[in-house]
Structures are given as structure tokens and as C-alpha cells.
């Protein structure tokens, strides 16, 4: 049972990390140029979909905020954000750590 939990934890860590990296890449890219096609957002959207299948609701909510920020950073007139990207990223990381901790404690 513990071995299964460790495998799940490892795959979730990888998924959460890849989602975070992709969101960060899109935000940085938006400073240079906006995406030319919605298909350029497929990687992050795919990671978000995977995350929704396995993550706790709290983590999904934080991931949604991060994804929204990354996506709106590519709009012609970016929406005003109350929080900056760093704060959103930190909130996601805290929620991800809690989700992983809960996974191990349930094992």
C-alpha cells in the first residue's frame, strides 16, 4: 500500500511540476510575444486536465488561478490581476505539497 502511494506521489510530483513549469513558460513568453494560436496553449491545458483528474479540490482551485493568469497574460488587453504571478505560484506550491502530504498520510 505504501509502495502504491509512493508511486502515485512520484507521478503527481512530476505532473504538478510540469504544470507549474508550463504556466511559468507561458507567462515569460507573454513578455516577449503573445501566442499566435490557441494550439500553443495545449500543453498547459493538457496538464491542467490531468491535474483535475487526480488532485484535491483545493489544489485544482489554485491551479485554475495560475492557468488563468498564464492565459490572460497572452490576451491583447490583459485582465487586471489582484495577485501577482509569484503569489499565485507560491499558493499552488503550498496546495501541491499539502495534496502530496495527504496522499502519503492516507496510505
N, C-alpha and C positions, 0 to 999 in steps of 0.2 A: 504494500500500500504506500509506504514511504517512497519507494522507488518510482512508482507511478506519479506521485506528487512532485518528485524532483524532475521527472521528465516534463511534466506539464509546466512546472515553474521555468525550466530552461526554455521551452518553446515560447512561453509568454514573455519572458525577458527579451528574447530575440524580437518578437513581434512588436512589443512596446518600444524597444529601441529603434527599430526600423521605422515605425510610425513617427517617432519624435524626430529622427534624422530627416525624414521626408518633409515634414512640416517645416522644419528649420531651413531646409534647402529651398523650399518654395518662397519663404519669407525673404531670404537673402537674394534669391533670383529676382524677386519683385523690385528690389532696389535698382537693379541694372536694367531689366526689361520685363514687361508683362508677358504672360504666356500668350501664344498666338492661337492656340487651340485648346478646347476643353479636354481633349485627349491627353494633354500634358499634365493634367491633374489626376489621371487614372491611378498612378502609383499610390498616392496618398489616399484616394478614395477606396482603393482595394484594401490597403492596410487598415483603414477605419472600419470597413465592413468586417474584416477578420476579427478585429478587436471587439466589435459589438457582439460577436458570437461567443466569446469566452470571458470577457471582462465583467466586473461588477458594475452595477448602475452608476455608482459614484465615479468610477474611472471613465466610463463612457461619456458622462456629462463633461468631465474635464477634457477628454479627447475632442469632443464636439466643439468646445470653446477654442481649442488650439487649431482645429481644422478650419473653423470659421475665420479665424484671424488670418491663417495662411491663404485661404481663398479670397477673402476681401482685400488682401494686400495686392492682389492682381487685378482688381477692378479699376476702371478708369478713375472713378472717384471713390477712393477707399472710405468705408464707413468709419465714423469716429469710434475709437475703441476706448473704453473706460480704463482697461488694464493694458499694460504693455506686454510685449511678447515674452519677456523674461519672467514676469509674474505668472503668466499662463503656463509657461513651460515648467516652472517650479511646482505649480499646483498639480499638473499632470504627473510629475515625477513622484510627488508625495502620495498621490492616489495610486499610482502603479506599485509603489513599494508596499502600501497597505494591502493592495489586492494580492500581491505575491506572499506577504506575511500571512494573510488569511488562508491562502491555499495550503501553505505548509501546516498551519495550526489545525486545519480540518483533516489532515492526513492521519 
